[in-house]
Amino acid sequence: MDRIDEIDAQILTLLQASGRIKRNRVARHVGLSLPSVSGRMRKLHERGVLLGYEAVVHPGRLRYDITAFIRVRVESSDRYGAFTAYAKTLPEVLEVHAITGEGSHLLKVRTHNTAALERLLAQIQGWPGVLGTTTSVVLSTFKETRAVPVKPMVLCDPG
């Protein structure tokens, strides 16, 4: 049976936090030898879980079969801080955006199935200040990336 164990999960977590982390640091962190960690990383790649060394993990291989966008109406800007703090604590919430137009926030979420999505929605709808939600379930994804196009330019001040 194709499984991800605790050590594989730790390795994936470390790689997602820092895709360029050295394998010997990963080995020290998870308590394995360098060859063992290298073998696990190779197997994760072969199994289609680790899609690249920039630590892109295939959500479906981890049984996150549902992607949805939840548009949330929060009653006032006084509640935004608490709302975003709650949202950031949920591992199913991948992105939290303050938006214009209908609603005040947009969440990108991944869940294992529709029952898990329904539970997540009930949780969000119960938060103080949440007036309502509108959910769009993704049927197909044709492009998804965090990469930003790069071209020669003068860099902006990071401040």
Secondary structure, DSSP 8 states (H G I E B T S, - for coil): -----HHHHHHHHHHHH-TT--HHHHHHHHT--HHHHHHHHHHHHHTTSEEETTTEE-GGGGT--EEEEEEEEES-GGGHHHHHHHHHH-TTEEEEEE-SSSSSEEEEEEESSHHHHHHHHHHHHTSTTEEEEEEEE-S--S---------S-------
